[in-house]
Amino acid sequence: MVTRLRLLDDAAWVSVNDRREVGASEVWPVAGGFCSCAVAWVVAEAFVDVGVDGRRVEARARGHCVECGAAGTTPWVAVGRVTDAGFEPTTGLRRSRQRSPVSGRRGDS
């Protein structure tokens, strides 16, 4: 299965198979790797990278933690999954990964 991933609208959206699926301006609970908070509540301001690892769609986003104010780029976190029925967005806690997806692509930073 081929999955097309792109960043659209000045990196405000992750497009999966030519559909806007994940948008910036969301608040993500991210565990590990963003700031010193146990769970960073990160406001995603723009996407930096997007990639796919198997059926898991992952991204790195520029943003800030609403708890401590730290700003930066998230590690790789799941934003959704491609299934036979289509794209399913990730909800809840997002666990970070330090290595990039196999087919990760760098967007404009």
C-alpha positions in Angstrom: 0.0 0.0 0.0 1.4 3.4 -1.0 0.6 6.3 1.3 1.1 9.9 0.0 2.2 12.3 2.7 2.6 16.1 2.3 2.7 19.3 4.3 0.2 21.8 3.0 -0.7 25.5 3.6 2.7 26.6 4.9 3.0 23.4 7.0 -0.4 24.0 8.8 -1.7 20.6 7.6 -0.5 17.0 7.2 -2.1 15.6 4.0 -2.6 11.9 3.8 -3.5 10.6 0.4 -4.4 14.1 -0.8 -6.7 14.8 2.1 -6.0 17.3 4.9 -6.1 15.1 8.0 -4.1 16.6 10.8 -4.0 20.3 11.5 -1.8 22.7 13.5 -3.3 24.6 16.4 -4.2 21.4 18.2 -3.0 20.7 21.7 -1.2 17.4 22.0 -0.3 15.5 25.2 3.3 14.4 24.5 5.2 12.0 26.8 9.0 12.5 26.8 11.4 14.5 24.8 9.8 18.0 24.5 10.4 19.7 27.9 10.9 18.8 31.5 7.1 18.2 32.1 6.1 14.6 32.7 3.4 15.2 30.0 3.9 18.2 27.8 0.7 19.8 26.6 2.1 21.1 23.3 0.2 23.6 21.1 1.3 22.5 17.6 2.0 25.7 15.6 3.4 24.2 12.3 4.6 20.9 11.1 8.3 20.4 10.4 8.5 16.8 9.2 6.1 14.0 8.3 6.8 10.3 7.6 5.2 6.9 7.8 6.5 3.8 9.6 4.4 0.9 8.4 0.8 2.1 8.7 1.7 4.6 11.5 1.8 8.3 10.3 4.3 10.3 12.4 5.2 14.0 12.5 7.4 16.5 14.2 5.7 19.9 15.0 7.0 23.2 16.1 5.1 24.5 19.2 5.2 25.3 22.9 4.1 23.7 26.1 1.2 25.4 27.8 2.3 24.2 31.2 5.9 25.5 31.4 6.1 27.7 28.2 9.0 25.8 26.7 9.2 26.2 22.9 10.7 23.9 20.3 10.1 21.0 18.0 8.5 17.8 19.2 10.2 14.5 18.7 8.5 12.1 16.3 5.0 11.4 17.5 2.1 9.4 16.0 -0.6 11.6 14.4 -2.6 8.7 13.0 -2.7 5.4 11.3 -3.6 4.3 7.8 -6.1 1.4 7.8 -7.9 -0.4 5.1 -10.9 1.9 5.8 -8.7 5.0 5.5 -7.0 7.4 7.9 -7.6 7.2 11.7 -6.2 10.2 13.7 -4.4 9.5 17.0 -6.1 10.6 20.2 -4.8 10.8 23.7 -1.2 10.5 24.9 1.5 10.6 22.2 4.7 8.8 23.0 7.8 10.2 21.5 10.3 8.3 19.4 13.8 9.6 18.8 14.4 7.9 15.5 12.7 9.0 12.3 10.3 6.9 10.3 11.8 4.9 7.5 10.2 7.1 4.8 10.3 10.4 6.7 10.6 13.5 4.7 11.8 16.9 5.9 9.6 19.9 5.2 10.6 23.5 5.4 11.8 24.4 8.8 
